[in-house]
Amino acid sequence: MTSKSLLGGAIAALPRHRLLGEFSLWSADLANVERDLHRIEPYVDLHHIDVADACFTPGFLFFPDFVARIAKLTAKPIHVHLMVEAEIVEEQTRQFIEAGADLVSVHAETGEAGLRAIKLAKRLGAEAGVVLRLETPVAEAEPFLAEVAFFTLLGTSIGVKGQSLSDKACGRLGEARAMIRRAGREKAIVLAADGGIREQTVPLLRAAGAETVVLGSLAFGDEDLPGRIAWLHALESPF
């Protein structure tokens, strides 16, 4: 088990009065990841690490050993996004929490296996989240809402970098917000937007109800990172 303590507590302690900065390590310089982590540490609210099995998504992405390395280099929470098939989602949840993940998000498309993985995450002391592919109806996440701390909507096709934000993304965030409200969990669930995150799209996503955005090149590629994060934090909540 990771040496980090109070895994789920790190997620509960995230600020809710401003837009969160969730940094995707897929956009870091992986040959110099320690250098990049040192640069972003003062500004990141939580690290986002994608995991892909080349079945649920087009290619492979990160492994538990990578998460274990990151956990030793940061004091900030780690959010692992499991883009994997139902057959392995429970075991992957266990492996990544043992490596140091504070929050593991599974796809609603994994169904009952995903629900079991969420309950496992919480038994292991971490928090859990649910994610939806762009083409999946928002209502498919409803069975997960009673158990999760994060609800992430993808705004692009899964597992491919550099795509433009879908025209459907903001409307889907509105649907998700309404569903969270009906479930009585507005204070318990962070609504997240992932994919198509650009300078011109972040204000639109914030206005649609996003409470965190998964930053890639918008953060790692910005020479004025303090200015970028100040801009992010200044975006007003629609509520």
C-alpha atoms as one frame of an Amber mdcrd trajectory, in Angstrom:
protein
   0.000   0.000   0.000   1.124   3.558  -0.708   2.809   5.517   2.053   0.426
   8.411   1.414  -2.268   8.477   4.074  -5.917   9.539   4.098  -6.309   8.913
   0.376  -9.969   9.810   0.094  -9.507  12.715   2.485  -7.174  14.417   0.024
 -10.048  14.592  -2.464 -12.571  15.846   0.095 -10.134  18.655   0.974 -10.025
  20.081  -2.573 -11.290  23.683  -2.803 -14.818  24.081  -4.171 -14.974  27.896
  -4.383 -12.977  28.100  -7.643 -12.180  26.117 -10.753  -9.697  23.353  -9.991
  -6.536  22.805 -11.981  -6.198  19.107 -12.812  -2.939  18.483 -14.681  -2.717
  15.572 -17.119   0.706  13.969 -16.885   0.178  12.611 -20.407   1.299  16.097
 -21.477   4.409  16.186 -19.280   7.889  15.578 -20.655   8.084  11.957 -19.559
  11.856  11.881 -19.946  12.022  14.726 -17.414   8.939  14.070 -15.334  10.572
  14.973 -12.021  11.547  18.376 -13.416   7.989  18.982 -14.671   6.452  17.891
 -11.376   8.670  20.335  -9.513   7.540  23.128 -11.861   3.812  22.476 -11.492
   3.685  21.510  -7.797   2.766  25.007  -6.516  -0.137  25.301  -8.992  -1.674
  21.870  -9.426  -4.749  20.863  -7.432  -4.542  17.234  -8.494  -2.558  15.148
 -10.946  -4.489  13.294 -13.636  -3.059  10.009 -14.913  -4.764   8.196 -17.773
  -4.652   4.409 -17.954  -5.566   2.660 -21.206  -5.623  -1.017 -22.129  -5.619
  -0.742 -25.969  -9.049  -2.415 -26.010 -11.370   0.150 -24.440  -9.169   2.812
 -26.069  -6.880   2.930 -29.124  -3.563   2.592 -27.271  -1.723   1.768 -24.053
  -1.169   4.281 -21.287   0.383   4.332 -17.908   1.125   1.588 -15.426   1.016
   1.270 -11.603   4.807   1.696 -11.407   4.433   5.158 -12.961   1.825   6.144
 -10.371   4.053   4.846  -7.579   6.896   7.013  -8.846   4.667  10.107  -9.043
   3.306   9.475  -5.541   6.837   9.699  -4.156   7.463  13.036  -5.872   4.324
  15.011  -4.989   2.192  15.953  -2.017  -0.810  16.620  -4.262  -3.630  14.104
  -4.854  -3.456  11.685  -7.778  -6.515  10.968  -9.930  -6.267   7.819 -12.061
  -8.706   7.578 -14.981  -9.177   3.910 -15.896 -10.008   3.555 -19.587 -10.145
  -0.230 -19.414 -12.562  -3.067 -20.136 -14.981  -4.362 -17.516 -13.067  -7.642
 -17.179 -10.052  -5.924 -15.604 -11.484  -2.767 -14.021 -11.655  -4.182 -10.480
  -8.112  -5.522 -10.430  -6.795  -2.329 -12.026  -8.567  -0.298  -9.349  -6.811
  -2.291  -6.655  -3.395  -2.063  -8.310  -3.498   1.694  -8.826  -4.705   2.448
  -5.309  -1.930   0.270  -3.928   0.471   2.276  -6.104  -0.717   5.579  -4.595
  -3.869   6.819  -6.355  -6.130   8.957  -4.152  -9.033   8.838  -6.605  -9.842
   6.220  -9.233 -12.452   6.960 -11.878 -14.047   4.146 -13.855 -16.254   4.290
 -16.911 -20.000   3.893 -16.554 -19.756   1.761 -19.687 -18.186  -0.995 -17.553
 -21.550  -1.492 -15.831 -21.779  -3.743 -12.789 -18.021  -4.346 -12.776 -17.495
  -0.607 -12.584 -19.891  -0.337  -9.652 -17.978  -3.098  -7.863 -14.699  -1.296
  -8.580 -16.061   1.892  -7.018 -17.040   0.056  -3.849 -13.611  -1.601  -3.775
 -11.877   1.768  -4.081 -13.749   3.076  -1.072 -13.000  -0.053   0.963  -9.314
   0.503   0.211  -9.506   4.054   1.560  -9.514   5.959  -1.738 -12.251   7.947
  -3.455 -14.016   6.936  -6.647 -15.357   8.676  -9.727 -17.380   7.870 -12.821
 -16.548   8.873 -16.411 -18.619   8.910 -19.599 -17.453   8.624 -23.176 -18.724
  11.396 -25.444 -21.200   9.108 -27.195 -22.707   7.635 -23.999 -25.975   9.188
 -22.764 -25.482  11.173 -19.563 -28.219   9.176 -17.831 -25.990   6.070 -17.947
 -24.019   7.488 -15.006 -27.023   7.782 -12.701 -26.529   4.394 -10.925 -23.027
   5.551  -9.903 -23.900   8.916  -8.373 -24.635   7.703  -4.865 -21.050   6.411
  -4.503 -18.740   8.837  -6.323 -16.857  12.048  -5.552 -16.112  12.953  -9.208
 -18.244  12.836 -12.364 -16.176  13.391 -15.517 -17.532  13.962 -19.003 -15.236
  13.523 -21.992 -15.624  16.304 -24.536 -13.725  14.480 -27.302 -13.380  10.924
 -28.568 -11.638   8.757 -26.010  -7.887   8.203 -25.898  -6.752  10.555 -28.685
  -4.902  13.806 -27.937  -5.289  17.110 -29.750  -8.968  16.962 -30.713 -11.350
  19.916 -30.720 -14.113  20.136 -28.136 -17.378  18.603 -29.289 -20.364  20.906
 -29.772 -22.243  18.546 -27.434 -19.877  18.930 -24.485 -21.368  21.969 -22.762
 -24.933  20.722 -23.077 -23.914  17.400 -21.576 -22.370  19.194 -18.593 -25.706
  20.911 -18.048 -27.485  17.551 -18.130 -24.999  16.123 -15.656 -25.391  19.077
 -13.296 -29.163  18.654 -13.318 -28.818  14.939 -12.594 -26.427  15.580  -9.698
 -28.889  18.126  -8.303 -31.786  15.668  -8.513 -29.659  13.121  -6.644 -29.060
  15.659  -3.868 -25.277  15.380  -4.239 -24.204  18.822  -5.478 -21.911  19.357
  -2.488 -20.458  15.846  -2.701 -19.621  15.489  -6.413 -17.096  17.488  -8.443
 -18.208  17.863 -12.078 -15.213  17.543 -14.402 -14.513  18.227 -18.074 -11.794
  16.283 -19.904 -10.756  16.685 -23.542 -10.644  19.663 -25.881  -9.319  21.939
 -23.129  -8.168  25.159 -24.805  -8.001  28.820 -23.833 -11.232  29.490 -25.727
 -13.091  26.419 -24.448 -12.359  26.581 -20.706 -14.635  29.620 -20.117 -17.433
  27.831 -21.996 -17.009  24.681 -19.912 -16.900  26.700 -16.696 -20.100  28.512
 -17.666 -21.704  25.120 -18.363 -20.938  23.955 -14.824 -17.480  22.373 -14.876
 -15.706  22.520 -11.507 -12.417  21.131 -12.802 -10.821  20.844 -16.232  -8.069
  18.412 -17.203  -5.222  20.599 -18.408  -2.660  19.268 -20.843  -0.634  21.495
 -23.153  -2.576  24.535 -21.918  -0.606  24.214 -18.680   2.561  22.330 -19.575
   3.117  24.398 -22.717   2.589  27.784 -21.071   5.790  29.632 -20.165   3.811
  31.797 -17.724   2.262  29.050 -15.630   1.474  31.331 -12.646  -0.421  33.654
 -14.997  -2.276  30.759 -16.590  -3.427  29.422 -13.235  -4.432  32.900 -12.024
  -6.576  33.172 -15.176  -8.106  29.761 -14.478  -8.931  30.612 -10.869 -10.521
  33.934 -11.880 -13.170  32.296 -14.067 -16.414  32.837 -12.190 -18.754  30.045
 -11.219 -22.172  30.083 -12.916 -23.799  29.192  -9.579
